[in-house]
Amino acid sequence: MMLILLLISIVIAYLGLLKVRFLLKQGATEIDVGILTPSDYCLMGRHMNFKDYNVKSIKAEIAAELKDRYDIDEIVYVNLVYDISKYYKVYAKYNEISKLKVLTDLHMKKYCEEHKCDKY
């Protein structure tokens, strides 16, 4: 009998917690919908390509694109998550070196096939 009462009280407590959780989520959603914040007017872009990866040139390119597409004249600010200009320079150099390595490997393989080398 005690075990049944314990199980019933656990189920009732669990259902009560679910109800409280639902009410909290509903309240948070109502508050979020009712308040305007700067994030309501922000755009987030991913995998974008630019001519130069610094804040001024990115802002200029985004402003030109928004002007052309949507006739928007003013951008308050551009907030980059991190400075990616150095990353792109290093990545471009890495790609160049990787291509040269592949070409060198292919050349060495062909050379060794012609001259009967043991390396490739």
PDB file as gemmi writes it, atoms N, CA and C in Angstrom:
CRYST1    1.000    1.000    1.000  90.00  90.00  90.00 P 1                      
ATOM      1  N   MET A   1       0.820  -1.192   0.000  1.00  0.00           N  
ATOM      2  CA  MET A   1       0.000   0.000   0.000  1.00  0.00           C  
ATOM      3  C   MET A   1       0.871   1.266   0.000  1.00  0.00           C  
ATOM      4  N   MET A   2       1.935   1.224   0.833  1.00  0.00           N  
ATOM      5  CA  MET A   2       2.835   2.370   0.917  1.00  0.00           C  
ATOM      6  C   MET A   2       3.538   2.608  -0.413  1.00  0.00           C  
ATOM      7  N   LEU A   3       3.907   1.512  -1.068  1.00  0.00           N  
ATOM      8  CA  LEU A   3       4.601   1.614  -2.344  1.00  0.00           C  
ATOM      9  C   LEU A   3       3.712   2.257  -3.412  1.00  0.00           C  
ATOM     10  N   ILE A   4       2.453   1.909  -3.409  1.00  0.00           N  
ATOM     11  CA  ILE A   4       1.504   2.488  -4.367  1.00  0.00           C  
ATOM     12  C   ILE A   4       1.348   3.988  -4.111  1.00  0.00           C  
ATOM     13  N   LEU A   5       1.221   4.384  -2.847  1.00  0.00           N  
ATOM     14  CA  LEU A   5       1.107   5.809  -2.518  1.00  0.00           C  
ATOM     15  C   LEU A   5       2.373   6.569  -2.910  1.00  0.00           C  
ATOM     16  N   LEU A   6       3.526   5.958  -2.725  1.00  0.00           N  
ATOM     17  CA  LEU A   6       4.795   6.581  -3.110  1.00  0.00           C  
ATOM     18  C   LEU A   6       4.855   6.784  -4.622  1.00  0.00           C  
ATOM     19  N   LEU A   7       4.490   5.772  -5.387  1.00  0.00           N  
ATOM     20  CA  LEU A   7       4.495   5.877  -6.845  1.00  0.00           C  
ATOM     21  C   LEU A   7       3.499   6.936  -7.332  1.00  0.00           C  
ATOM     22  N   ILE A   8       2.337   6.980  -6.731  1.00  0.00           N  
ATOM     23  CA  ILE A   8       1.332   7.985  -7.110  1.00  0.00           C  
ATOM     24  C   ILE A   8       1.850   9.391  -6.808  1.00  0.00           C  
ATOM     25  N   SER A   9       2.474   9.578  -5.648  1.00  0.00           N  
ATOM     26  CA  SER A   9       2.997  10.903  -5.304  1.00  0.00           C  
ATOM     27  C   SER A   9       4.145  11.304  -6.238  1.00  0.00           C  
ATOM     28  N   ILE A  10       4.979  10.355  -6.675  1.00  0.00           N  
ATOM     29  CA  ILE A  10       6.062  10.656  -7.618  1.00  0.00           C  
ATOM     30  C   ILE A  10       5.479  11.073  -8.969  1.00  0.00           C  
ATOM     31  N   VAL A  11       4.463  10.370  -9.435  1.00  0.00           N  
ATOM     32  CA  VAL A  11       3.831  10.709 -10.712  1.00  0.00           C  
ATOM     33  C   VAL A  11       3.185  12.095 -10.631  1.00  0.00           C  
ATOM     34  N   ILE A  12       2.498  12.388  -9.534  1.00  0.00           N  
ATOM     35  CA  ILE A  12       1.859  13.706  -9.364  1.00  0.00           C  
ATOM     36  C   ILE A  12       2.923  14.803  -9.316  1.00  0.00           C  
ATOM     37  N   ALA A  13       4.022  14.564  -8.614  1.00  0.00           N  
ATOM     38  CA  ALA A  13       5.099  15.561  -8.551  1.00  0.00           C  
ATOM     39  C   ALA A  13       5.717  15.774  -9.931  1.00  0.00           C  
ATOM     40  N   TYR A  14       5.909  14.703 -10.673  1.00  0.00           N  
ATOM     41  CA  TYR A  14       6.466  14.813 -12.022  1.00  0.00           C  
ATOM     42  C   TYR A  14       5.535  15.610 -12.937  1.00  0.00           C  
ATOM     43  N   LEU A  15       4.257  15.321 -12.883  1.00  0.00           N  
ATOM     44  CA  LEU A  15       3.291  16.075 -13.697  1.00  0.00           C  
ATOM     45  C   LEU A  15       3.261  17.549 -13.293  1.00  0.00           C  
ATOM     46  N   GLY A  16       3.391  17.808 -11.999  1.00  0.00           N  
ATOM     47  CA  GLY A  16       3.452  19.197 -11.535  1.00  0.00           C  
ATOM     48  C   GLY A  16       4.682  19.916 -12.077  1.00  0.00           C  
ATOM     49  N   LEU A  17       5.821  19.243 -12.081  1.00  0.00           N  
ATOM     50  CA  LEU A  17       7.037  19.833 -12.642  1.00  0.00           C  
ATOM     51  C   LEU A  17       6.895  20.097 -14.137  1.00  0.00           C  
ATOM     52  N   LEU A  18       6.253  19.187 -14.854  1.00  0.00           N  
ATOM     53  CA  LEU A  18       6.011  19.413 -16.279  1.00  0.00           C  
ATOM     54  C   LEU A  18       5.131  20.634 -16.508  1.00  0.00           C  
ATOM     55  N   LYS A  19       4.121  20.803 -15.672  1.00  0.00           N  
ATOM     56  CA  LYS A  19       3.223  21.956 -15.789  1.00  0.00           C  
ATOM     57  C   LYS A  19       3.987  23.259 -15.529  1.00  0.00           C  
ATOM     58  N   VAL A  20       4.808  23.277 -14.482  1.00  0.00           N  
ATOM     59  CA  VAL A  20       5.594  24.471 -14.158  1.00  0.00           C  
ATOM     60  C   VAL A  20       6.564  24.785 -15.297  1.00  0.00           C  
ATOM     61  N   ARG A  21       7.211  23.770 -15.840  1.00  0.00           N  
ATOM     62  CA  ARG A  21       8.138  23.962 -16.966  1.00  0.00           C  
ATOM     63  C   ARG A  21       7.412  24.553 -18.169  1.00  0.00           C  
ATOM     64  N   PHE A  22       6.235  24.037 -18.481  1.00  0.00           N  
ATOM     65  CA  PHE A  22       5.443  24.553 -19.592  1.00  0.00           C  
ATOM     66  C   PHE A  22       5.068  26.018 -19.367  1.00  0.00           C  
ATOM     67  N   LEU A  23       4.637  26.344 -18.165  1.00  0.00           N  
ATOM     68  CA  LEU A  23       4.257  27.734 -17.869  1.00  0.00           C  
ATOM     69  C   LEU A  23       5.454  28.685 -17.955  1.00  0.00           C  
ATOM     70  N   LEU A  24       6.617  28.247 -17.490  1.00  0.00           N  
ATOM     71  CA  LEU A  24       7.818  29.082 -17.583  1.00  0.00           C  
ATOM     72  C   LEU A  24       8.216  29.322 -19.036  1.00  0.00           C  
ATOM     73  N   LYS A  25       8.178  28.268 -19.854  1.00  0.00           N  
ATOM     74  CA  LYS A  25       8.506  28.432 -21.265  1.00  0.00           C  
ATOM     75  C   LYS A  25       7.506  29.352 -21.960  1.00  0.00           C  
ATOM     76  N   GLN A  26       6.243  29.195 -21.646  1.00  0.00           N  
ATOM     77  CA  GLN A  26       5.216  30.036 -22.254  1.00  0.00           C  
ATOM     78  C   GLN A  26       5.415  31.497 -21.843  1.00  0.00           C  
ATOM     79  N   GLY A  27       5.722  31.738 -20.586  1.00  0.00           N  
ATOM     80  CA  GLY A  27       5.980  33.101 -20.117  1.00  0.00           C  
ATOM     81  C   GLY A  27       7.198  33.715 -20.780  1.00  0.00           C  
ATOM     82  N   ALA A  28       8.263  32.945 -20.923  1.00  0.00           N  
ATOM     83  CA  ALA A  28       9.479  33.449 -21.577  1.00  0.00           C  
ATOM     84  C   ALA A  28       9.207  33.778 -23.034  1.00  0.00           C  
ATOM     85  N   THR A  29       8.403  32.963 -23.702  1.00  0.00           N  
ATOM     86  CA  THR A  29       8.060  33.224 -25.104  1.00  0.00           C  
ATOM     87  C   THR A  29       7.232  34.497 -25.235  1.00  0.00           C  
ATOM     88  N   GLU A  30       6.273  34.690 -24.363  1.00  0.00           N  
ATOM     89  CA  GLU A  30       5.442  35.907 -24.393  1.00  0.00           C  
ATOM     90  C   GLU A  30       6.285  37.153 -24.151  1.00  0.00           C  
ATOM     91  N   ILE A  31       7.230  37.079 -23.227  1.00  0.00           N  
ATOM     92  CA  ILE A  31       8.106  38.224 -22.951  1.00  0.00           C  
ATOM     93  C   ILE A  31       8.994  38.504 -24.153  1.00  0.00           C  
ATOM     94  N   ASP A  32       9.557  37.456 -24.761  1.00  0.00           N  
ATOM     95  CA  ASP A  32      10.438  37.632 -25.912  1.00  0.00           C  
ATOM     96  C   ASP A  32       9.696  38.235 -27.101  1.00  0.00           C  
ATOM     97  N   VAL A  33       8.472  37.829 -27.321  1.00  0.00           N  
ATOM     98  CA  VAL A  33       7.688  38.361 -28.432  1.00  0.00           C  
ATOM     99  C   VAL A  33       7.308  39.821 -28.175  1.00  0.00           C  
ATOM    100  N   GLY A  34       7.080  40.173 -26.937  1.00  0.00           N  
ATOM    101  CA  GLY A  34       6.611  41.514 -26.612  1.00  0.00           C  
ATOM    102  C   GLY A  34       7.686  42.585 -26.538  1.00  0.00           C  
ATOM    103  N   ILE A  35       8.953  42.207 -26.548  1.00  0.00           N  
ATOM    104  CA  ILE A  35      10.037  43.179 -26.390  1.00  0.00           C  
ATOM    105  C   ILE A  35      10.852  43.244 -27.682  1.00  0.00           C  
ATOM    106  N   LEU A  36      11.113  44.455 -28.148  1.00  0.00           N  
ATOM    107  CA  LEU A  36      11.977  44.639 -29.310  1.00  0.00           C  
ATOM    108  C   LEU A  36      13.402  44.882 -28.837  1.00  0.00           C  
ATOM    109  N   THR A  37      14.313  44.126 -29.392  1.00  0.00           N  
ATOM    110  CA  THR A  37      15.730  44.276 -29.066  1.00  0.00           C  
ATOM    111  C   THR A  37      16.508  44.477 -30.364  1.00  0.00           C  
ATOM    112  N   PRO A  38      17.759  44.890 -30.279  1.00  0.00           N  
ATOM    113  CA  PRO A  38      18.545  45.047 -31.506  1.00  0.00           C  
ATOM    114  C   PRO A  38      18.644  43.761 -32.327  1.00  0.00           C  
ATOM    115  N   SER A  39      18.590  42.619 -31.668  1.00  0.00           N  
ATOM    116  CA  SER A  39      18.682  41.368 -32.416  1.00  0.00           C  
ATOM    117  C   SER A  39      17.482  41.141 -33.321  1.00  0.00           C  
ATOM    118  N   ASP A  40      16.384  41.835 -33.064  1.00  0.00           N  
ATOM    119  CA  ASP A  40      15.223  41.725 -33.945  1.00  0.00           C  
ATOM    120  C   ASP A  40      15.476  42.369 -35.300  1.00  0.00           C  
ATOM    121  N   TYR A  41      16.509  43.193 -35.403  1.00  0.00           N  
ATOM    122  CA  TYR A  41      16.808  43.897 -36.647  1.00  0.00           C  
ATOM    123  C   TYR A  41      18.177  43.523 -37.202  1.00  0.00           C  
ATOM    124  N   CYS A  42      18.672  42.379 -36.817  1.00  0.00           N  
ATOM    125  CA  CYS A  42      20.011  41.954 -37.246  1.00  0.00           C  
ATOM    126  C   CYS A  42      19.910  40.881 -38.316  1.00  0.00           C  
ATOM    127  N   LEU A  43      20.914  40.856 -39.147  1.00  0.00           N  
ATOM    128  CA  LEU A  43      21.057  39.806 -40.141  1.00  0.00           C  
ATOM    129  C   LEU A  43      22.327  39.036 -39.839  1.00  0.00           C  
ATOM    130  N   MET A  44      22.268  37.731 -40.008  1.00  0.00           N  
ATOM    131  CA  MET A  44      23.454  36.925 -39.792  1.00  0.00           C  
ATOM    132  C   MET A  44      23.767  36.200 -41.092  1.00  0.00           C  
ATOM    133  N   GLY A  45      25.011  36.312 -41.534  1.00  0.00           N  
ATOM    134  CA  GLY A  45      25.420  35.648 -42.758  1.00  0.00           C  
ATOM    135  C   GLY A  45      26.435  34.566 -42.476  1.00  0.00           C  
ATOM    136  N   ARG A  46      26.397  33.532 -43.274  1.00  0.00           N  
ATOM    137  CA  ARG A  46      27.363  32.442 -43.144  1.00  0.00           C  
ATOM    138  C   ARG A  46      27.931  32.129 -44.514  1.00  0.00           C  
ATOM    139  N   HIS A  47      29.154  31.686 -44.532  1.00  0.00           N  
ATOM    140  CA  HIS A  47      29.839  31.261 -45.754  1.00  0.00           C  
ATOM    141  C   HIS A  47      29.804  32.360 -46.819  1.00  0.00           C  
ATOM    142  N   MET A  48      30.126  33.563 -46.419  1.00  0.00           N  
ATOM    143  CA  MET A  48      30.121  34.695 -47.335  1.00  0.00           C  
ATOM    144  C   MET A  48      31.530  34.915 -47.877  1.00  0.00           C  
ATOM    145  N   ASN A  49      31.616  35.305 -49.139  1.00  0.00           N  
ATOM    146  CA  ASN A  49      32.909  35.578 -49.761  1.00  0.00           C  
ATOM    147  C   ASN A  49      33.036  37.071 -50.020  1.00  0.00           C  
ATOM    148  N   PHE A  50      34.185  37.621 -49.666  1.00  0.00           N  
ATOM    149  CA  PHE A  50      34.446  39.044 -49.842  1.00  0.00           C  
ATOM    150  C   PHE A  50      35.767  39.223 -50.576  1.00  0.00           C  
ATOM    151  N   LYS A  51      35.938  40.409 -51.159  1.00  0.00           N  
ATOM    152  CA  LYS A  51      37.193  40.715 -51.847  1.00  0.00           C  
ATOM    153  C   LYS A  51      38.330  40.856 -50.841  1.00  0.00           C  
ATOM    154  N   ASP A  52      38.056  41.525 -49.729  1.00  0.00           N  
ATOM    155  CA  ASP A  52      39.057  41.737 -48.690  1.00  0.00           C  
ATOM    156  C   ASP A  52      38.382  41.505 -47.345  1.00  0.00           C  
ATOM    157  N   TYR A  53      39.018  40.806 -46.452  1.00  0.00           N  
ATOM    158  CA  TYR A  53      38.396  40.414 -45.203  1.00  0.00           C  
ATOM    159  C   TYR A  53      38.798  41.324 -44.045  1.00  0.00           C  
ATOM    160  N   ASN A  54      38.396  42.603 -44.123  1.00  0.00           N  
ATOM    161  CA  ASN A  54      38.521  43.494 -42.973  1.00  0.00           C  
ATOM    162  C   ASN A  54      37.175  44.183 -42.783  1.00  0.00           C  
ATOM    163  N   VAL A  55      36.969  44.785 -41.641  1.00  0.00           N  
ATOM    164  CA  VAL A  55      35.653  45.298 -41.273  1.00  0.00           C  
ATOM    165  C   VAL A  55      35.157  46.349 -42.260  1.00  0.00           C  
ATOM    166  N   LYS A  56      36.003  47.262 -42.668  1.00  0.00           N  
ATOM    167  CA  LYS A  56      35.566  48.348 -43.557  1.00  0.00           C  
ATOM    168  C   LYS A  56      35.118  47.818 -44.912  1.00  0.00           C  
ATOM    169  N   SER A  57      35.909  46.934 -45.506  1.00  0.00           N  
ATOM    170  CA  SER A  57      35.530  46.446 -46.835  1.00  0.00           C  
ATOM    171  C   SER A  57      34.314  45.520 -46.756  1.00  0.00           C  
ATOM    172  N   ILE A  58      34.211  44.730 -45.691  1.00  0.00           N  
ATOM    173  CA  ILE A  58      33.038  43.870 -45.529  1.00  0.00           C  
ATOM    174  C   ILE A  58      31.787  44.721 -45.367  1.00  0.00           C  
ATOM    175  N   LYS A  59      31.880  45.769 -44.541  1.00  0.00           N  
ATOM    176  CA  LYS A  59      30.730  46.654 -44.352  1.00  0.00           C  
ATOM    177  C   LYS A  59      30.338  47.315 -45.673  1.00  0.00           C  
ATOM    178  N   ALA A  60      31.317  47.755 -46.456  1.00  0.00           N  
ATOM    179  CA  ALA A  60      31.030  48.391 -47.744  1.00  0.00           C  
ATOM    180  C   ALA A  60      30.353  47.415 -48.706  1.00  0.00           C  
ATOM    181  N   GLU A  61      30.840  46.185 -48.768  1.00  0.00           N  
ATOM    182  CA  GLU A  61      30.238  45.206 -49.665  1.00  0.00           C  
ATOM    183  C   GLU A  61      28.827  44.830 -49.230  1.00  0.00           C  
ATOM    184  N   ILE A  62      28.617  44.675 -47.918  1.00  0.00           N  
ATOM    185  CA  ILE A  62      27.271  44.354 -47.429  1.00  0.00           C  
ATOM    186  C   ILE A  62      26.323  45.515 -47.686  1.00  0.00           C  
ATOM    187  N   ALA A  63      26.795  46.740 -47.447  1.00  0.00           N  
ATOM    188  CA  ALA A  63      25.959  47.916 -47.698  1.00  0.00           C  
ATOM    189  C   ALA A  63      25.573  48.008 -49.174  1.00  0.00           C  
ATOM    190  N   ALA A  64      26.525  47.754 -50.061  1.00  0.00           N  
ATOM    191  CA  ALA A  64      26.228  47.803 -51.496  1.00  0.00           C  
ATOM    192  C   ALA A  64      25.216  46.723 -51.883  1.00  0.00           C  
ATOM    193  N   GLU A  65      25.373  45.537 -51.328  1.00  0.00           N  
ATOM    194  CA  GLU A  65      24.447  44.441 -51.637  1.00  0.00           C  
ATOM    195  C   GLU A  65      23.032  44.740 -51.126  1.00  0.00           C  
ATOM    196  N   LEU A  66      22.935  45.246 -49.898  1.00  0.00           N  
ATOM    197  CA  LEU A  66      21.613  45.590 -49.354  1.00  0.00           C  
ATOM    198  C   LEU A  66      20.978  46.744 -50.119  1.00  0.00           C  
ATOM    199  N   LYS A  67      21.779  47.686 -50.553  1.00  0.00           N  
ATOM    200  CA  LYS A  67      21.271  48.811 -51.344  1.00  0.00           C  
ATOM    201  C   LYS A  67      20.727  48.307 -52.681  1.00  0.00           C  
ATOM    202  N   ASP A  68      21.493  47.425 -53.340  1.00  0.00           N  
ATOM    203  CA  ASP A  68      21.068  46.902 -54.634  1.00  0.00           C  
ATOM    204  C   ASP A  68      19.812  46.031 -54.533  1.00  0.00           C  
ATOM    205  N   ARG A  69      19.791  45.155 -53.553  1.00  0.00           N  
ATOM    206  CA  ARG A  69      18.678  44.201 -53.464  1.00  0.00           C  
ATOM    207  C   ARG A  69      17.428  44.762 -52.800  1.00  0.00           C  
ATOM    208  N   TYR A  70      17.605  45.510 -51.689  1.00  0.00           N  
ATOM    209  CA  TYR A  70      16.455  45.873 -50.870  1.00  0.00           C  
ATOM    210  C   TYR A  70      16.271  47.370 -50.671  1.00  0.00           C  
ATOM    211  N   ASP A  71      17.105  48.174 -51.316  1.00  0.00           N  
ATOM    212  CA  ASP A  71      17.035  49.632 -51.203  1.00  0.00           C  
ATOM    213  C   ASP A  71      17.172  50.091 -49.737  1.00  0.00           C  
ATOM    214  N   ILE A  72      18.111  49.475 -49.021  1.00  0.00           N  
ATOM    215  CA  ILE A  72      18.411  49.854 -47.638  1.00  0.00           C  
ATOM    216  C   ILE A  72      19.663  50.720 -47.662  1.00  0.00           C  
ATOM    217  N   ASP A  73      19.556  51.924 -47.118  1.00  0.00           N  
ATOM    218  CA  ASP A  73      20.655  52.877 -47.216  1.00  0.00           C  
ATOM    219  C   ASP A  73      21.625  52.831 -46.050  1.00  0.00           C  
ATOM    220  N   GLU A  74      21.164  52.465 -44.877  1.00  0.00           N  
ATOM    221  CA  GLU A  74      22.001  52.640 -43.691  1.00  0.00           C  
ATOM    222  C   GLU A  74      22.245  51.315 -42.972  1.00  0.00           C  
ATOM    223  N   ILE A  75      23.499  51.084 -42.657  1.00  0.00           N  
ATOM    224  CA  ILE A  75      23.879  49.974 -41.791  1.00  0.00           C  
ATOM    225  C   ILE A  75      24.527  50.596 -40.567  1.00  0.00           C  
ATOM    226  N   VAL A  76      24.026  50.264 -39.410  1.00  0.00           N  
ATOM    227  CA  VAL A  76      24.557  50.864 -38.182  1.00  0.00           C  
ATOM    228  C   VAL A  76      25.962  50.344 -37.913  1.00  0.00           C  
ATOM    229  N   TYR A  77      26.141  49.037 -37.922  1.00  0.00           N  
ATOM    230  CA  TYR A  77      27.478  48.483 -37.739  1.00  0.00           C  
ATOM    231  C   TYR A  77      27.519  47.043 -38.229  1.00  0.00           C  
ATOM    232  N   VAL A  78      28.717  46.604 -38.515  1.00  0.00           N  
ATOM    233  CA  VAL A  78      28.964  45.217 -38.878  1.00  0.00           C  
ATOM    234  C   VAL A  78      29.794  44.619 -37.756  1.00  0.00           C  
ATOM    235  N   ASN A  79      29.308  43.544 -37.184  1.00  0.00           N  
ATOM    236  CA  ASN A  79      29.989  42.914 -36.060  1.00  0.00           C  
ATOM    237  C   ASN A  79      30.505  41.552 -36.504  1.00  0.00           C  
ATOM    238  N   LEU A  80      31.800  41.471 -36.758  1.00  0.00           N  
ATOM    239  CA  LEU A  80      32.393  40.191 -37.110  1.00  0.00           C  
ATOM    240  C   LEU A  80      32.640  39.401 -35.837  1.00  0.00           C  
ATOM    241  N   VAL A  81      32.372  38.132 -35.902  1.00  0.00           N  
ATOM    242  CA  VAL A  81      32.559  37.294 -34.724  1.00  0.00           C  
ATOM    243  C   VAL A  81      34.034  37.213 -34.357  1.00  0.00           C  
ATOM    244  N   TYR A  82      34.889  37.144 -35.339  1.00  0.00           N  
ATOM    245  CA  TYR A  82      36.324  37.145 -35.115  1.00  0.00           C  
ATOM    246  C   TYR A  82      36.998  37.680 -36.368  1.00  0.00           C  
ATOM    247  N   ASP A  83      38.236  38.085 -36.236  1.00  0.00           N  
ATOM    248  CA  ASP A  83      38.979  38.620 -37.371  1.00  0.00           C  
ATOM    249  C   ASP A  83      39.450  37.451 -38.231  1.00  0.00           C  
ATOM    250  N   ILE A  84      38.876  37.348 -39.418  1.00  0.00           N  
ATOM    251  CA  ILE A  84      39.169  36.201 -40.262  1.00  0.00           C  
ATOM    252  C   ILE A  84      40.155  36.525 -41.373  1.00  0.00           C  
ATOM    253  N   SER A  85      40.655  37.747 -41.422  1.00  0.00           N  
ATOM    254  CA  SER A  85      41.548  38.116 -42.525  1.00  0.00           C  
ATOM    255  C   SER A  85      42.831  37.284 -42.498  1.00  0.00           C  
ATOM    256  N   LYS A  86      43.431  37.106 -41.338  1.00  0.00           N  
ATOM    257  CA  LYS A  86      44.658  36.313 -41.241  1.00  0.00           C  
ATOM    258  C   LYS A  86      44.374  34.850 -41.566  1.00  0.00           C  
ATOM    259  N   TYR A  87      43.243  34.363 -41.121  1.00  0.00           N  
ATOM    260  CA  TYR A  87      42.873  32.979 -41.402  1.00  0.00           C  
ATOM    261  C   TYR A  87      42.782  32.749 -42.904  1.00  0.00           C  
ATOM    262  N   TYR A  88      42.109  33.657 -43.617  1.00  0.00           N  
ATOM    263  CA  TYR A  88      41.959  33.477 -45.056  1.00  0.00           C  
ATOM    264  C   TYR A  88      43.293  33.578 -45.792  1.00  0.00           C  
ATOM    265  N   LYS A  89      44.193  34.434 -45.338  1.00  0.00           N  
ATOM    266  CA  LYS A  89      45.515  34.514 -45.949  1.00  0.00           C  
ATOM    267  C   LYS A  89      46.272  33.199 -45.762  1.00  0.00           C  
ATOM    268  N   VAL A  90      46.249  32.676 -44.547  1.00  0.00           N  
ATOM    269  CA  VAL A  90      46.928  31.417 -44.264  1.00  0.00           C  
ATOM    270  C   VAL A  90      46.262  30.275 -45.035  1.00  0.00           C  
ATOM    271  N   TYR A  91      44.936  30.282 -45.099  1.00  0.00           N  
ATOM    272  CA  TYR A  91      44.213  29.234 -45.801  1.00  0.00           C  
ATOM    273  C   TYR A  91      44.518  29.268 -47.298  1.00  0.00           C  
ATOM    274  N   ALA A  92      44.603  30.466 -47.878  1.00  0.00           N  
ATOM    275  CA  ALA A  92      44.948  30.591 -49.298  1.00  0.00           C  
ATOM    276  C   ALA A  92      46.356  30.050 -49.545  1.00  0.00           C  
ATOM    277  N   LYS A  93      47.285  30.373 -48.664  1.00  0.00           N  
ATOM    278  CA  LYS A  93      48.655  29.869 -48.790  1.00  0.00           C  
ATOM    279  C   LYS A  93      48.678  28.346 -48.645  1.00  0.00           C  
ATOM    280  N   TYR A  94      47.917  27.816 -47.707  1.00  0.00           N  
ATOM    281  CA  TYR A  94      47.827  26.370 -47.510  1.00  0.00           C  
ATOM    282  C   TYR A  94      47.299  25.684 -48.773  1.00  0.00           C  
ATOM    283  N   ASN A  95      46.253  26.248 -49.375  1.00  0.00           N  
ATOM    284  CA  ASN A  95      45.709  25.672 -50.610  1.00  0.00           C  
ATOM    285  C   ASN A  95      46.739  25.681 -51.733  1.00  0.00           C  
ATOM    286  N   GLU A  96      47.470  26.780 -51.841  1.00  0.00           N  
ATOM    287  CA  GLU A  96      48.508  26.889 -52.872  1.00  0.00           C  
ATOM    288  C   GLU A  96      49.589  25.828 -52.666  1.00  0.00           C  
ATOM    289  N   ILE A  97      50.043  25.680 -51.427  1.00  0.00           N  
ATOM    290  CA  ILE A  97      51.083  24.698 -51.120  1.00  0.00           C  
ATOM    291  C   ILE A  97      50.557  23.280 -51.331  1.00  0.00           C  
ATOM    292  N   SER A  98      49.310  23.040 -50.988  1.00  0.00           N  
ATOM    293  CA  SER A  98      48.721  21.713 -51.188  1.00  0.00           C  
ATOM    294  C   SER A  98      48.667  21.355 -52.666  1.00  0.00           C  
ATOM    295  N   LYS A  99      48.300  22.315 -53.505  1.00  0.00           N  
ATOM    296  CA  LYS A  99      48.266  22.062 -54.949  1.00  0.00           C  
ATOM    297  C   LYS A  99      49.666  21.765 -55.474  1.00  0.00           C  
ATOM    298  N   LEU A 100      50.639  22.554 -55.004  1.00  0.00           N  
ATOM    299  CA  LEU A 100      52.016  22.314 -55.441  1.00  0.00           C  
ATOM    300  C   LEU A 100      52.513  20.946 -54.988  1.00  0.00           C  
ATOM    301  N   LYS A 101      52.122  20.534 -53.797  1.00  0.00           N  
ATOM    302  CA  LYS A 101      52.533  19.221 -53.293  1.00  0.00           C  
ATOM    303  C   LYS A 101      51.945  18.104 -54.156  1.00  0.00           C  
ATOM    304  N   VAL A 102      50.680  18.233 -54.513  1.00  0.00           N  
ATOM    305  CA  VAL A 102      50.057  17.214 -55.362  1.00  0.00           C  
ATOM    306  C   VAL A 102      50.750  17.154 -56.722  1.00  0.00           C  
ATOM    307  N   LEU A 103      51.018  18.318 -57.304  1.00  0.00           N  
ATOM    308  CA  LEU A 103      51.712  18.345 -58.596  1.00  0.00           C  
ATOM    309  C   LEU A 103      53.111  17.740 -58.501  1.00  0.00           C  
ATOM    310  N   THR A 104      53.798  18.058 -57.415  1.00  0.00           N  
ATOM    311  CA  THR A 104      55.144  17.506 -57.211  1.00  0.00           C  
ATOM    312  C   THR A 104      55.083  15.986 -57.054  1.00  0.00           C  
ATOM    313  N   ASP A 105      54.125  15.502 -56.277  1.00  0.00           N  
ATOM    314  CA  ASP A 105      53.974  14.055 -56.102  1.00  0.00           C  
ATOM    315  C   ASP A 105      53.688  13.362 -57.430  1.00  0.00           C  
ATOM    316  N   LEU A 106      52.807  13.963 -58.227  1.00  0.00           N  
ATOM    317  CA  LEU A 106      52.494  13.372 -59.531  1.00  0.00           C  
ATOM    318  C   LEU A 106      53.725  13.360 -60.445  1.00  0.00           C  
ATOM    319  N   HIS A 107      54.463  14.460 -60.419  1.00  0.00           N  
ATOM    320  CA  HIS A 107      55.676  14.532 -61.232  1.00  0.00           C  
ATOM    321  C   HIS A 107      56.699  13.485 -60.778  1.00  0.00           C  
ATOM    322  N   MET A 108      56.878  13.357 -59.468  1.00  0.00           N  
ATOM    323  CA  MET A 108      57.839  12.385 -58.937  1.00  0.00           C  
ATOM    324  C   MET A 108      57.407  10.961 -59.284  1.00  0.00           C  
ATOM    325  N   LYS A 109      56.117  10.699 -59.223  1.00  0.00           N  
ATOM    326  CA  LYS A 109      55.617   9.371 -59.558  1.00  0.00           C  
ATOM    327  C   LYS A 109      55.900   9.057 -61.028  1.00  0.00           C  
ATOM    328  N   LYS A 110      55.617  10.016 -61.895  1.00  0.00           N  
ATOM    329  CA  LYS A 110      55.876   9.829 -63.323  1.00  0.00           C  
ATOM    330  C   LYS A 110      57.375   9.652 -63.581  1.00  0.00           C  
ATOM    331  N   TYR A 111      58.198  10.474 -62.938  1.00  0.00           N  
ATOM    332  CA  TYR A 111      59.651  10.391 -63.096  1.00  0.00           C  
ATOM    333  C   TYR A 111      60.158   9.018 -62.657  1.00  0.00           C  
ATOM    334  N   CYS A 112      59.674   8.551 -61.507  1.00  0.00           N  
ATOM    335  CA  CYS A 112      60.131   7.263 -60.987  1.00  0.00           C  
ATOM    336  C   CYS A 112      59.659   6.105 -61.859  1.00  0.00           C  
ATOM    337  N   GLU A 113      58.481   6.242 -62.462  1.00  0.00           N  
ATOM    338  CA  GLU A 113      58.019   5.195 -63.373  1.00  0.00           C  
ATOM    339  C   GLU A 113      58.916   5.139 -64.611  1.00  0.00           C  
ATOM    340  N   GLU A 114      59.324   6.316 -65.096  1.00  0.00           N  
ATOM    341  CA  GLU A 114      60.173   6.360 -66.292  1.00  0.00           C  
ATOM    342  C   GLU A 114      61.596   5.886 -66.013  1.00  0.00           C  
ATOM    343  N   HIS A 115      62.111   6.205 -64.812  1.00  0.00           N  
ATOM    344  CA  HIS A 115      63.503   5.898 -64.487  1.00  0.00           C  
ATOM    345  C   HIS A 115      63.643   4.731 -63.499  1.00  0.00           C  
ATOM    346  N   LYS A 116      62.570   4.043 -63.238  1.00  0.00           N  
ATOM    347  CA  LYS A 116      62.551   2.856 -62.383  1.00  0.00           C  
ATOM    348  C   LYS A 116      63.120   3.109 -60.987  1.00  0.00           C  
ATOM    349  N   CYS A 117      62.554   4.149 -60.342  1.00  0.00           N  
ATOM    350  CA  CYS A 117      62.935   4.461 -58.947  1.00  0.00           C  
ATOM    351  C   CYS A 117      62.158   3.562 -57.989  1.00  0.00           C  
ATOM    352  N   ASP A 118      62.666   3.441 -56.787  1.00  0.00           N  
ATOM    353  CA  ASP A 118      62.000   2.617 -55.784  1.00  0.00           C  
ATOM    354  C   ASP A 118      61.035   3.413 -54.899  1.00  0.00           C  
ATOM    355  N   LYS A 119      61.144   4.729 -54.905  1.00  0.00           N  
ATOM    356  CA  LYS A 119      60.376   5.540 -53.942  1.00  0.00           C  
ATOM    357  C   LYS A 119      58.878   5.471 -54.220  1.00  0.00           C  
ATOM    358  N   TYR A 120      58.435   5.607 -55.442  1.00  0.00           N  
ATOM    359  CA  TYR A 120      57.002   5.620 -55.732  1.00  0.00           C  
ATOM    360  C   TYR A 120      56.620   4.326 -56.363  1.00  0.00           C  
TER     361      TYR A 120                                                      
END                                                                             
